[in-house]
Amino acid sequence: MTVRQASQSGGGAPRAQQAVQPPAPQTPRPVLIALGAMVTLGLMLFWLPLRGVDLEAMDGYGLIGVLPIATLLGAVVLVLTFMATLALARPHQLLLAAQILLLIITLHGVTLALEPIARFPTAWQTGGFIEYVTRNHTVSWDLDARFSTPGFFAFIAFVMKAVGQNDIEPLLRWAPTVTNLLYLIPYILILRVLRATWRAKWFAAWLFIAANWVGQDYLSPQAFAYLLYLFFVAILVNWFRHHDERTTGSGRRRSGDTRERTGGFWRIYNWLFGAKDPGELPAKPVGVREQSILLILLFILILVGTAAHQLTPFLMTASCAGLVLVRRCNLRGLPFIAGVVYAAWISFMTVGYWSSRKGELFGGLGKVFTNVQQSTGGRLGTASGATQDIQMLRIVIAVTVVGLAVAGLMRRRSRGIDDRVALVLLLVPFSSFGLQNYGGELALRIYFFMLPAACLLIAYLFFPAPFDAPRVRDPKVKIWLGHLRTGSRRHWPAVAAASVFALLLTGGFLSVRYGNEKYEQVRRSDVKAFDVMLRSTDGAVGVVWLSAENPELVGGEPVMPWSYRSWERFTRTPVVANRNNPADISQIVQRLKEQGPGGFFVTTRSHEDYQVLSGGLASDYAIKMRRALAASPELTTVFADTDAAVYRLKNPPAEPRPTVPEPAGLGMRNSPWTPAGLIYLPVLLGVLLTRELRRLRLPPNELRRLRPLTVLAIPLLISVVAVIIERFVIIS
């Protein structure tokens, strides 16, 4: 059954009307009790055997290689129970919601039961930024690029101080689980405006959790900014939609003479340009006061998102512009406001960073194919066979998700449904390929941002109808497999097919999300090693670390919780491994002498595993190296156990003694036109925001009354752009 029902009158109202049908039968109580029992059984099978997991037995395939069979069986039971709930005749929202919440805890919180402290070394580095802001009440642009967008660090520092929490480890530990719970709130707001069945919406919400394997949900600016992005989009599509959205008419080539023509060309033409119903529910009327408050909230989200992360405001701007272009958002001036805020922040607030790193920041602009290669195949490098398999599986999952999303879009379009919101949210993240390569992780960020639309479109592939089809049919009309495609069990084939995909996706999640767990786990000794170095010297700490490749050529940092506190005291100096002779520590000794009295060589088991799996070092390299370090007459062991070790010179040189840098702030600098820009910018933003607020109060036939504000904004916009260009040319 399609939603296109031809209308000879050519009216503007959507032609798809939900069929009047009797309510779905009540689900028997024993069925609901059985589903609850299956959920309980799945949880017990998943969690109880984890007590016997030996993380030390992990290989290059990560956590999936040591999970008990019972745990994997428990995951299967949980997945199939959710799909069985979707197969019921009517939605049981409490049961569905409970299963999705349990899915988040199960998939994203499994390491809570396995590892004693928070995982992922990068998360501990985020803790170092927060600790620095808490202690100094400012930032320092010259220490790290991430200090150029300090909004998130300042926010977490304020919250921790307000609640009296000094230890950030519990926050790091629980952040992935809590973050994914928060993501569901705006995503549900997006789903509620779409013309889809309840099965499609609940399955999309389930997919949104199960397909989010990229690991960007730890305590980080990008996770926080992503939450802001989802709320930004949710507000746009819920409260700022066009109220004149209507069924699109046939294409211009469909004149009276060609209306009845058939054939391959006309079928494609109808699919592209034929009459379509909106993929979104009709926009509900919203009061001007409510819209004004929400517009100010959108402006605040833009400001906070821009101050928190460098990539997210670009996608906020692009998504808003895309929704405006396809007539799914009526805030035509908001993309200009967001663009001005983004450009001004880069020009005025991050100048300390970009002024000396133009090649690093802008070298990737426009290099689409180079960025694609570095973000996909370029990530394989010299990795071991198991690590390459995990990386390839990630690529396969990402490509499969995109492919199925496109197939879902096509299936809905073949039914006469125009899903413009989903299309914009799917395509906009790909525009990031024209930016810098983002440390080789741009493809992961693009996948992350397209996931809301992709999950929805995949759900449409299995459940494409805009409403539940009637449960009865004319017995005179013969339908292939009619006993399955009609009646109370008509949705069972789709649920069965979706179940197969859900099981494969869950297995893929456990494989790729924790595929690097052998070196992404953080042990207590890893943290203790850095505490020991801080206690052993009063000044700067020069950390010497081993790398399988030259980091200046291939990039890379130590896979350790370095600088999780006292960030400014640490400097990092790599030593390239001598692959032929692990006992050759001459370069380590030389680099320690160059660090002066504060030099330390540190190695951890996680870092050593990373060099083996990703750098191609021999599996016994670290053992031989540690043995040589311990036996060296020039070195002394500061701290050592099976998980980490710290060495320093017995007689370190007195020089050099690098000074610990003082906080440098954001590094703002002046140019001849900067004072004028600081005046023009707030005036321009005020005019643009006032113009949008004014437009909300005007009927469509009186928009000409906005012309004075438009005329005032144009010279201000030209002036601000000129100042931004002048600052870039003069300062850099």
Backbone hydrogen bonds, N-H to C=O, Kabsch-Sander energy under -0.5 kcal/mol:
donor,donor_aa,acceptor,acceptor_aa,energy
3,V,415,R,-1.4
5,Q,3,V,-0.7
6,A,4,R,-0.5
8,Q,6,A,-0.5
17,Q,15,R,-0.7
21,Q,19,A,-0.5
31,V,28,P,-0.7
32,L,28,P,-1.5
33,I,29,R,-2.6
34,A,30,P,-2.3
35,L,31,V,-2.3
36,G,32,L,-2.3
37,A,33,I,-2.3
38,M,34,A,-2.2
39,V,35,L,-2.1
40,T,36,G,-2.2
41,L,37,A,-2.6
42,G,38,M,-2.7
43,L,39,V,-2.3
44,M,40,T,-2.3
45,L,41,L,-2.7
46,F,42,G,-2.0
47,W,43,L,-2.8
48,L,44,M,-1.6
50,L,47,W,-1.4
51,R,48,L,-1.3
52,G,49,P,-1.6
53,V,50,L,-1.5
55,L,53,V,-0.8
57,A,54,D,-1.5
58,M,55,L,-1.6
62,G,59,D,-1.8
63,L,514,Y,-2.2
64,I,61,Y,-0.7
65,G,62,G,-1.2
66,V,63,L,-1.8
67,L,63,L,-1.1
72,L,68,P,-1.8
73,L,69,I,-2.5
74,G,70,A,-2.3
75,A,71,T,-1.9
76,V,72,L,-1.9
77,V,73,L,-2.3
78,L,74,G,-2.3
79,V,75,A,-2.2
80,L,76,V,-2.7
81,T,77,V,-2.2
82,F,78,L,-1.9
83,M,79,V,-2.2
84,A,80,L,-2.2
85,T,81,T,-1.8
86,L,82,F,-1.7
87,A,83,M,-1.1
88,L,85,T,-1.1
93,Q,91,P,-0.6
96,L,92,H,-2.5
97,A,93,Q,-3.1
98,A,94,L,-2.2
99,Q,95,L,-1.8
100,I,96,L,-1.9
101,L,97,A,-2.4
102,L,98,A,-2.3
103,L,99,Q,-1.9
104,I,100,I,-2.0
105,I,101,L,-1.9
106,T,102,L,-2.4
107,L,103,L,-3.0
108,H,104,I,-2.0
109,G,105,I,-0.8
112,L,109,G,-1.4
113,A,110,V,-1.2
114,L,111,T,-0.8
115,E,111,T,-2.7
120,F,520,E,-3.0
123,A,120,F,-1.2
124,W,120,F,-1.0
125,Q,121,P,-1.5
126,T,122,T,-1.7
127,G,123,A,-1.6
128,G,124,W,-1.3
129,F,125,Q,-1.7
130,I,126,T,-2.2
131,E,127,G,-2.5
132,Y,128,G,-2.1
133,V,129,F,-2.3
134,T,130,I,-2.5
135,R,131,E,-2.1
136,N,132,Y,-2.7
137,H,133,V,-2.2
141,W,665,G,-2.6
143,L,140,S,-1.6
144,D,140,S,-0.8
147,F,144,D,-1.5
148,S,145,A,-2.2
149,T,146,R,-1.1
151,G,307,A,-3.1
154,A,150,P,-2.6
155,F,151,G,-2.0
156,I,152,F,-2.5
157,A,153,F,-2.3
158,F,154,A,-2.2
159,V,155,F,-2.4
160,M,156,I,-2.8
161,K,157,A,-2.0
162,A,158,F,-2.4
163,V,159,V,-2.0
164,G,160,M,-0.7
165,Q,160,M,-2.4
166,N,164,G,-0.6
168,I,166,N,-0.6
172,L,168,I,-2.3
173,R,169,E,-2.4
174,W,170,P,-2.1
175,A,171,L,-1.2
178,V,174,W,-2.3
179,T,175,A,-3.0
180,N,176,P,-2.0
181,L,177,T,-1.7
182,L,178,V,-2.2
183,Y,179,T,-2.1
184,L,180,N,-1.0
185,I,181,L,-0.6
185,I,182,L,-1.0
187,Y,183,Y,-1.6
188,I,184,L,-2.5
189,L,185,I,-1.4
190,I,186,P,-1.8
191,L,187,Y,-2.3
192,R,188,I,-1.8
193,V,190,I,-1.1
194,L,191,L,-1.6
195,R,279,G,-2.6
196,A,194,L,-1.4
197,T,465,A,-0.9
201,K,197,T,-1.9
202,W,198,W,-2.3
203,F,199,R,-2.4
204,A,200,A,-2.1
205,A,201,K,-2.1
206,W,202,W,-2.1
207,L,203,F,-2.8
208,F,204,A,-2.2
209,I,205,A,-0.9
209,I,206,W,-0.7
210,A,206,W,-2.3
211,A,207,L,-2.9
212,N,209,I,-0.8
213,W,211,A,-1.7
220,S,218,Y,-1.0
224,F,220,S,-1.9
225,A,221,P,-3.0
226,Y,222,Q,-2.1
227,L,223,A,-1.6
228,L,224,F,-1.8
229,Y,225,A,-2.5
230,L,226,Y,-2.3
231,F,227,L,-2.1
232,F,228,L,-2.5
233,V,229,Y,-2.5
234,A,230,L,-2.5
235,I,231,F,-2.4
236,L,232,F,-1.8
237,V,233,V,-2.4
238,N,234,A,-1.3
239,W,235,I,-2.4
240,F,236,L,-1.5
245,E,242,H,-0.7
247,T,12,G,-1.0
248,T,276,K,-2.0
254,R,251,G,-1.7
255,S,253,R,-1.9
259,R,255,S,-1.1
261,R,258,T,-1.2
267,R,263,G,-2.2
268,I,264,G,-2.1
269,Y,265,F,-2.5
270,N,266,W,-2.7
271,W,267,R,-2.1
272,L,268,I,-2.1
273,F,269,Y,-3.5
274,G,270,N,-1.8
276,K,248,T,-0.8
277,D,416,G,-3.3
279,G,418,D,-2.2
281,L,193,V,-3.0
291,Q,287,G,-2.3
292,S,288,V,-2.5
293,I,289,R,-2.2
294,L,290,E,-2.4
295,L,291,Q,-2.4
296,I,292,S,-2.0
297,L,293,I,-2.0
298,L,294,L,-2.4
299,F,295,L,-2.2
300,I,296,I,-2.1
301,L,297,L,-2.5
302,I,298,L,-2.2
303,L,299,F,-2.2
304,V,300,I,-2.9
305,G,301,L,-2.7
306,T,302,I,-2.2
307,A,303,L,-1.9
308,A,304,V,-1.0
309,H,305,G,-1.9
314,F,311,L,-0.7
315,L,311,L,-1.4
316,M,312,T,-2.4
317,T,313,P,-2.4
318,A,314,F,-2.5
319,S,315,L,-2.6
320,C,316,M,-2.3
321,A,317,T,-2.4
322,G,318,A,-2.6
323,L,319,S,-2.4
324,V,320,C,-2.1
325,L,321,A,-2.4
326,V,322,G,-1.9
327,R,324,V,-1.4
328,R,323,L,-3.3
329,C,323,L,-0.8
330,N,240,F,-2.4
332,R,330,N,-1.6
334,L,331,L,-1.0
337,I,333,G,-1.7
338,A,334,L,-2.8
339,G,335,P,-2.4
340,V,336,F,-2.4
341,V,337,I,-2.3
342,Y,338,A,-2.4
343,A,339,G,-2.6
344,A,340,V,-2.6
345,W,341,V,-2.3
346,I,342,Y,-2.1
347,S,343,A,-2.2
348,F,344,A,-3.0
349,M,344,A,-0.5
349,M,345,W,-2.0
350,T,345,W,-1.0
350,T,346,I,-0.6
352,G,666,L,-0.9
353,Y,350,T,-1.4
354,W,350,T,-2.1
355,S,351,V,-2.0
356,S,353,Y,-0.9
357,R,354,W,-0.6
361,L,357,R,-2.5
362,F,358,K,-2.9
363,G,359,G,-1.3
365,L,362,F,-1.1
366,G,434,G,-3.6
367,K,364,G,-1.6
368,V,366,G,-1.9
371,N,367,K,-2.4
372,V,368,V,-2.3
373,Q,369,F,-2.4
374,Q,370,T,-2.5
375,S,371,N,-1.6
376,T,372,V,-1.0
376,T,373,Q,-0.6
378,G,373,Q,-3.8
379,R,376,T,-1.5
380,L,377,G,-1.7
381,G,377,G,-0.7
383,A,380,L,-2.1
384,S,613,L,-3.9
388,Q,384,S,-2.7
389,D,385,G,-2.1
390,I,386,A,-2.0
391,Q,387,T,-2.4
392,M,388,Q,-2.8
393,L,389,D,-2.3
394,R,390,I,-2.0
395,I,391,Q,-1.9
396,V,392,M,-2.6
397,I,393,L,-2.7
398,A,394,R,-2.5
399,V,395,I,-2.8
400,T,396,V,-2.6
401,V,397,I,-2.7
402,V,398,A,-2.3
403,G,399,V,-2.8
404,L,400,T,-2.9
405,A,401,V,-2.1
406,V,402,V,-2.4
407,A,403,G,-2.2
408,G,404,L,-2.5
409,L,405,A,-2.3
410,M,406,V,-2.4
411,R,407,A,-2.4
412,R,408,G,-2.2
413,R,409,L,-2.2
414,S,410,M,-2.4
415,R,411,R,-0.8
415,R,412,R,-0.7
416,G,413,R,-1.9
417,I,412,R,-1.8
418,D,277,D,-3.4
419,D,417,I,-0.8
420,R,418,D,-1.5
423,L,419,D,-1.7
424,V,420,R,-2.5
425,L,421,V,-2.3
426,L,422,A,-1.5
427,L,423,L,-2.1
428,V,424,V,-2.6
430,F,427,L,-1.2
431,S,428,V,-2.0
432,S,429,P,-1.7
433,F,430,F,-1.6
434,G,431,S,-1.5
435,L,432,S,-2.2
440,G,437,N,-0.6
441,E,438,Y,-1.3
442,L,437,N,-1.4
445,R,441,E,-1.8
446,I,442,L,-2.4
447,Y,443,A,-2.4
448,F,444,L,-2.2
449,F,445,R,-2.1
450,M,446,I,-2.0
451,L,447,Y,-0.9
454,A,450,M,-2.6
455,C,451,L,-2.8
456,L,452,P,-1.4
457,L,453,A,-2.5
458,I,454,A,-2.4
459,A,455,C,-2.1
460,Y,456,L,-1.8
461,L,457,L,-1.4
462,F,458,I,-1.1
463,F,459,A,-2.8
477,V,474,D,-1.7
478,K,476,K,-0.6
482,G,479,I,-1.9
484,L,481,L,-1.6
485,R,481,L,-2.1
486,T,482,G,-1.4
490,R,487,G,-1.5
492,W,489,R,-1.4
495,V,491,H,-2.3
496,A,492,W,-2.7
497,A,493,P,-2.4
498,A,494,A,-2.6
499,S,495,V,-2.0
500,V,496,A,-1.6
501,F,497,A,-1.8
502,A,498,A,-2.6
503,L,499,S,-2.4
504,L,500,V,-2.1
505,L,501,F,-2.6
506,T,502,A,-2.3
507,G,503,L,-2.2
508,G,504,L,-2.4
509,F,505,L,-2.7
510,L,506,T,-2.3
511,S,507,G,-1.4
512,V,508,G,-2.8
513,R,509,F,-2.7
514,Y,509,F,-0.5
515,G,512,V,-0.6
517,E,514,Y,-1.3
519,Y,516,N,-1.6
520,E,516,N,-1.7
521,Q,517,E,-1.4
526,D,523,R,-0.8
527,V,523,R,-1.2
528,K,524,R,-2.3
529,A,525,S,-2.2
530,F,526,D,-0.9
531,D,527,V,-1.7
532,V,528,K,-2.6
533,M,529,A,-1.7
534,L,530,F,-1.9
535,R,531,D,-2.1
536,S,532,V,-1.5
537,T,533,M,-0.6
537,T,534,L,-0.6
540,A,658,P,-0.7
541,V,569,R,-4.2
542,G,540,A,-0.6
542,G,598,G,-2.5
543,V,541,V,-0.9
543,V,571,T,-3.2
544,V,542,G,-0.6
544,V,600,F,-3.3
545,W,573,T,-2.0
547,S,575,V,-2.7
553,L,550,N,-1.7
554,V,550,N,-2.2
555,G,551,P,-1.9
560,M,558,P,-1.9
562,W,560,M,-1.4
564,Y,561,P,-1.1
569,R,566,S,-1.5
570,F,567,W,-1.6
571,T,541,V,-2.3
573,T,543,V,-3.0
575,V,545,W,-2.3
577,A,547,S,-2.7
579,R,577,A,-1.1
581,N,578,N,-1.0
584,D,581,N,-2.0
585,I,583,A,-1.1
589,V,585,I,-2.4
590,Q,586,S,-2.3
591,R,587,Q,-2.4
592,L,588,I,-2.1
593,K,589,V,-1.9
594,E,590,Q,-1.5
595,Q,591,R,-0.8
595,Q,592,L,-0.7
596,G,592,L,-0.5
596,G,593,K,-0.8
598,G,595,Q,-0.7
599,G,596,G,-1.3
600,F,542,G,-2.7
601,F,647,Y,-3.0
602,V,544,V,-2.0
602,V,600,F,-0.5
603,T,645,A,-2.2
605,R,643,D,-3.0
608,E,604,T,-2.5
609,D,605,R,-2.6
610,Y,606,S,-2.0
611,Q,607,H,-2.1
612,V,608,E,-1.6
613,L,609,D,-2.9
614,S,610,Y,-3.0
615,G,610,Y,-0.9
616,G,612,V,-0.7
617,L,611,Q,-2.0
621,Y,618,A,-1.9
624,K,620,D,-2.0
625,M,621,Y,-2.5
626,R,622,A,-2.8
627,R,623,I,-2.0
628,A,624,K,-2.0
629,L,625,M,-2.5
630,A,626,R,-2.7
631,A,627,R,-1.5
632,S,628,A,-0.9
632,S,629,L,-0.6
635,L,632,S,-0.8
636,T,648,R,-2.8
638,V,636,T,-0.7
638,V,646,V,-2.4
639,F,646,V,-1.6
641,D,644,A,-2.5
645,A,603,T,-2.4
646,V,639,F,-3.4
647,Y,601,F,-2.8
648,R,636,T,-2.0
650,K,634,E,-2.4
665,G,139,V,-2.3
667,G,664,A,-0.8
674,T,671,S,-1.4
677,G,673,W,-2.1
678,L,674,T,-2.3
679,I,675,P,-0.8
679,I,676,A,-0.7
680,Y,676,A,-2.9
681,L,677,G,-2.6
683,V,679,I,-1.2
684,L,680,Y,-3.0
685,L,681,L,-2.5
686,G,682,P,-2.3
687,V,683,V,-2.4
688,L,684,L,-2.8
689,L,685,L,-2.5
690,T,686,G,-2.4
691,R,687,V,-2.4
692,E,688,L,-1.9
693,L,689,L,-2.4
694,R,690,T,-2.6
695,R,691,R,-2.2
696,L,692,E,-1.6
697,R,693,L,-0.6
697,R,694,R,-1.0
698,L,695,R,-1.0
702,E,699,P,-2.2
703,L,700,P,-0.9
705,R,702,E,-1.8
706,L,703,L,-2.1
707,R,704,R,-1.7
710,T,706,L,-2.1
711,V,707,R,-3.1
712,L,708,P,-1.9
713,A,709,L,-2.0
714,I,710,T,-1.9
716,L,712,L,-1.0
717,L,713,A,-2.9
718,I,714,I,-2.4
719,S,715,P,-2.2
720,V,716,L,-2.5
721,V,717,L,-2.4
722,A,718,I,-2.2
723,V,719,S,-2.3
724,I,720,V,-2.4
725,I,721,V,-2.4
726,E,722,A,-2.7
727,R,723,V,-2.6
728,F,724,I,-2.0
729,V,725,I,-2.3
730,I,726,E,-2.8
731,I,727,R,-2.2
732,S,727,R,-0.6
732,S,728,F,-1.2
